[in-house]
Structure formats: C-alpha cells, structure tokens
Amino acid sequence: MTERLDENDRQVRPFAAWLQEQARGKTHRELSDALHDLVAKVRATGKKGTLILKVVVEPLDHDGDAMKVTDAIELKLPEHDRPASVAFVDHAGNLTRKDPKQPELPLRRVDDQKAGNA
C-alpha cells in the first residue's frame, strides 16, 4: 500500500481531468452529448430535466493501489404535455366523447342555394 501524504502536502487532481480519461473518454463524451440534449429539451418544453453521474470506486487488490472505477449516467429529459380530452361515462361504464345526458338535436337537410336566389 502506498504511503499517504500529510494533509498539507496533498495535491488533489481536478475531477475534470479524471473525467476526460474515464472509460477512454467515453464517459466525458456521453455527458457532453447528454447535457446538450438536456438543454435543448428544457428550452423546447420550458420544464426542468436532470443529468446525474454516478461514480463507483472499489478496490481491485488487497494493497488498495488498484481500483475498479465504474460510472453510470442517468438522463431525465422533460417531455411536452400531452393534450387532454373530455370524455363522458355512458350507461355501461365506458368512456365516450358524446355526453349521454345531452339530447340529440334532429338533423335536417339545408338547401345549397343562398337565401334570395330562388
């Protein structure tokens, strides 16, 4: 196991540098594409969305020097509202567009000629 540095001597590598190398750059590319898609969909819908990166680190050996690093990307894009419609319940319990309580008006044929052109 490698020797740990004193807190004052510690040099933290930037997360962005690690991210560009993770999975040979695939994670960084996928996140970039996902963020671009998310921004476009938020602009189009006016609703919020989320992009989540999950990083899992686990030891590969007993010394603790080799690590297995996996990641998962979760993208939740907002959607446009779906249009609603009005429906009524008929006597059998089924949905219908016609109001069963509304009486139907009798139909009659209307002459095609305009009034006064007889």
N, C-alpha and C positions, 0 to 999 in steps of 0.2 A: 504494500500500500504506500502511496506517495505521502511525503511529509506535508502537512498542512501549514500554510503560511500564517503568520501573525495577522490579525485584523488590519493593522496599519499598513502592511505590505501587500495586501490583497489587491489584485487587479482584475476587475470584472470585465469580461469580454462583452461587447454590446450584443444584445439579443438579435438585432437586425443582421449582424454578421453571421451568427449561428443559423438564423432562419434562411438566409440565402444559400447555405450549404446543405440544409436538411433534405434528405431524400434526393441528393444530387440536384438541388434547386427546384424540384417538382413542387414541393410544398409552397415555396415563395411564389412560383408562377400561378399555382391554383388559387392562392389567397389574393393575388393581384387581380386575376380574372373575376373571382367571386366578388371582390369589393367593387369592381367596375360594374358588374351586373346588378349588384345591390343598389348602388347609387342611381343607376338608370331606372330601376323598377320603383324606387322610392319617389323619384321625380315624376314618373308616369302616374303613380297611384295617389301620391300625397300621403302615403301611410308609411309607418316605420317597418324596418326589417332588421335582421341580426346576422352577424357573421361571427362565429365562435371558433377559435383554435384551441384544441386540447392537446397538450404535450404530456406524454407518459415516459418517465425515465426509470429504468430498472437495471440492477447490476447483472452483468454477464459472467462475472467470475467472483471468486471469494476475496480477491485483493481489493476489489472495488474500483479498479482503474479502467476497466472496460464496461461500457454502459450500452444498453439497448434503448434507443430513443425512437418512439413511435408518435405519430400525430394523427389527429382526426379533425376534419373541417366540417362544420355544420353551418349551412346557409339556409336562412328562412327568408324567402322573398315575399314581400307583400303582394297581395292579389287585388285586382279590381273587384268592387262589389258586384255581385251577380244581381240582375234585375229580379224584382219580386213581382208576383201577380196576385190577383184577388181570386179566391175560389169560394164556393159555397158547398155545403154538405147537403146532399139530396136525401130522400126518404130512406134509401138503402144504406146510408152512411158513406157514400162515395163522394169524392170531390168533383165538382163540375163548375164550368165557367158561368152557367146560367143560374140565376137566383130562383130556386124553386118556389119562393113566396111571391115572386113578381109575376103578375098575369101577363100573358102574351097578347099583344095587340093584333087585331085582324089585319091581314095584308090585302091590298087591292092593287090592281094594275093601274099605272098612271099613263095617260096618253102622252106620246112623244112630242106632240105639237105644242108650241108655246101658246099661252093664252092670247086670244085676239087674232090668231092666224087661221081661224076656221074657215 
